[in-house]
Amino acid sequence: MLLAIETATNVCSVAFCDDDRSIYEQRIEERGTHSETLFQFIDKLKQEHDFTITDLEAVLISQGPGSYTGLRIGASAVKGLLFQTEVPLYGVNTLASFAMRAVQQNPNAKKIHSVIDARRVHLYHQQFDYKDELLTTNDEVEVIPIEAVENMVRKDDIIIGTGLERIDKQVKEKASNYGPEELTAESLILLYQSKFEDFFEEVNPASFDPKYYTSNQVG
């Protein structure tokens, strides 16, 4: 059994995977509601599926990049949930989970641009390749101008994430586009189950710190 938490954007999503590998989700897309809804979602899933935190194989947390506030709320939640338990915590690359969602939606995906809206005229960006059922990347997470992302997009690429409305219409017409409505904690579970180990790591709950970028780095 797995529990996954996604709070890196305006989407607040909690997903639970049971012993039969069925996945159930509680989700809302609304700015500023994470602190109110996150524990409500967790409690609802626990009640509906009759599990406790100590029953879990692992907890998965979207660790960034993304919203400073959202990531801190998620980090605080898992610190409380896992206090004095032996349940392992895995931090998952947020942009890789977006790419996993794109693959789920489009099995013919080849090149995927995962993006999150950043300050000023920038996007968080990471490019992924999907071939022979393997998701890989040669790129690090970057904070780059929107124009630089636009210059990377080629015909039949996929763009997934937030801030798509800021990308030039002609660029988007070359690609398949998936917006925030596709972002979900379920992707963290699928990435973990697919054993794409480059995109998640076991972390100590007590000392866990999300991977966010400051406004100076965006500059």
C-alpha positions in Angstrom: 0.0 0.0 0.0 1.2 3.5 -0.9 0.2 7.0 -0.1 1.3 9.9 -2.4 1.1 13.6 -1.8 1.2 16.3 -4.5 1.3 20.0 -3.4 3.9 21.6 -5.7 1.3 23.7 -7.7 -2.2 24.9 -7.2 -3.3 21.3 -7.4 -3.6 19.5 -4.0 -3.8 15.8 -4.6 -3.5 12.8 -2.3 -3.6 9.3 -3.8 -3.8 5.9 -2.2 -2.8 2.5 -3.7 -4.2 -0.6 -2.1 -2.9 -4.1 -2.1 -4.6 -4.8 -5.4 -2.8 -1.9 -7.0 -6.0 0.0 -7.4 -5.5 3.8 -7.0 -7.9 6.2 -5.3 -7.5 10.0 -5.2 -8.8 13.1 -3.5 -8.0 16.2 -5.4 -8.7 19.9 -5.7 -7.2 22.6 -8.0 -7.4 25.9 -6.1 -4.8 28.3 -4.9 -4.3 28.7 -1.2 -6.3 25.7 0.0 -3.6 23.1 0.6 -3.3 23.7 4.3 -7.0 23.2 4.7 -7.6 20.3 2.4 -4.5 18.1 2.6 -5.2 16.4 5.9 -8.9 16.2 5.1 -8.0 14.3 2.0 -5.7 11.9 3.9 -8.2 11.3 6.6 -11.0 10.6 4.1 -8.8 8.1 2.2 -7.9 6.4 5.5 -11.5 6.1 6.5 -12.8 4.9 3.1 -10.1 2.3 2.7 -9.5 1.3 6.3 -5.8 1.7 6.6 -3.4 3.4 9.0 -0.1 5.1 8.2 1.9 2.2 9.7 0.1 -0.2 7.2 1.9 1.6 4.3 4.8 0.2 2.3 5.9 3.8 1.7 4.8 7.5 1.5 5.7 9.4 -1.7 6.0 13.2 -1.7 6.4 15.5 -4.6 9.6 17.3 -3.7 9.7 20.1 -6.3 10.4 22.3 -8.1 7.2 24.3 -7.5 5.4 26.6 -5.1 7.4 27.4 -2.0 4.3 27.4 0.1 2.8 24.3 -1.4 6.0 22.3 -1.0 6.5 23.4 2.6 2.9 22.3 3.5 3.5 18.9 1.9 6.8 18.5 3.8 5.3 19.5 7.1 2.5 17.0 6.6 4.8 14.0 6.0 7.0 15.0 9.0 3.9 14.8 11.2 2.4 11.6 9.5 5.7 9.7 9.8 6.8 10.9 13.2 8.0 7.8 15.3 7.1 5.4 12.5 9.3 3.1 10.4 7.4 3.9 7.2 9.9 5.0 4.5 9.5 8.4 2.7 10.5 8.9 -0.9 10.9 12.3 -2.5 9.8 12.3 -6.1 10.9 14.7 -8.9 7.8 16.8 -9.5 8.6 17.3 -13.2 9.3 13.6 -13.8 5.9 12.8 -12.3 4.3 15.2 -14.9 6.2 13.3 -17.6 4.9 10.1 -16.3 1.3 11.4 -16.5 2.0 12.5 -20.1 3.1 8.9 -21.0 0.0 7.5 -19.3 -2.2 9.8 -21.4 -0.2 9.3 -24.6 1.7 6.0 -24.9 3.3 7.2 -28.2 5.1 10.0 -26.4 8.7 10.5 -27.3 9.9 13.9 -26.1 8.2 15.6 -23.1 8.6 19.1 -21.7 7.5 19.3 -18.1 6.9 22.9 -17.0 5.8 24.9 -14.0 4.9 28.6 -14.0 7.7 30.6 -12.3 8.2 34.2 -11.5 8.4 37.0 -14.1 8.8 35.5 -17.6 10.3 32.2 -16.6 9.3 28.5 -16.3 10.7 25.6 -14.4 11.6 23.2 -17.1 13.0 19.7 -17.6 12.9 17.6 -20.8 12.3 13.9 -20.8 12.5 11.1 -23.4 10.3 8.1 -23.6 11.5 5.0 -25.6 11.1 1.3 -25.1 8.9 1.9 -22.1 11.7 3.8 -20.4 11.5 7.4 -19.1 14.8 9.1 -19.1 16.4 12.6 -19.1 19.8 14.1 -19.8 18.7 17.5 -18.4 18.7 19.0 -15.0 15.8 21.1 -13.7 16.2 24.6 -14.9 14.5 28.0 -14.4 14.6 29.5 -17.9 12.8 32.2 -19.9 9.6 31.1 -21.6 11.1 32.0 -25.0 13.9 29.4 -24.3 11.3 26.7 -23.7 9.5 27.7 -26.8 12.6 27.3 -28.9 13.0 23.7 -27.7 9.6 22.5 -28.7 9.4 20.5 -31.9 6.5 19.0 -33.8 4.8 16.1 -31.9 6.5 16.9 -28.6 4.4 17.0 -25.4 4.2 20.0 -23.0 2.7 19.3 -19.6 2.3 21.3 -16.5 1.3 24.9 -15.5 1.8 28.2 -17.2 0.9 26.8 -20.6 -1.2 29.9 -21.2 2.0 31.9 -21.3 3.5 29.9 -24.1 3.1 31.1 -27.7 0.0 29.7 -29.4 1.9 28.7 -32.5 4.4 26.7 -30.4 1.6 24.9 -28.6 -0.1 24.0 -31.9 3.0 21.9 -32.8 2.8 19.9 -29.6 0.3 17.9 -27.5 -0.6 20.0 -24.4 -1.7 18.8 -21.0 -2.5 21.5 -18.4 -3.0 21.4 -14.6 -6.2 19.4 -14.9 -3.8 16.4 -15.6 -1.6 16.9 -12.5 -2.2 14.2 -9.9 -0.5 12.4 -7.0 -1.3 9.2 -8.9 1.7 9.9 -11.1 4.0 9.6 -8.1 2.7 6.1 -7.5 3.1 5.1 -11.2 6.6 6.5 -11.3 7.6 4.5 -8.1 5.9 1.3 -9.3 7.7 1.6 -12.7 11.0 1.6 -10.8 12.4 4.7 -12.6 14.8 5.2 -9.7 16.5 8.2 -11.2 13.5 10.2 -10.3 12.9 9.3 -6.7 15.0 8.9 -3.6 14.5 7.7 0.0 14.7 10.7 2.4 14.7 11.1 6.2 11.3 12.5 7.2 12.7 14.5 10.1 15.2 16.3 7.9 13.3 16.3 4.6 13.5 19.6 2.7 11.8 20.2 -0.7 13.8 21.2 -3.8 12.4 24.6 -4.5 14.1 27.6 -6.2 14.3 31.0 -4.6 13.3 34.2 -6.4 17.1 35.0 -6.7 17.7 31.8 -8.6 14.8 32.5 -10.9 16.4 35.9 -11.6 
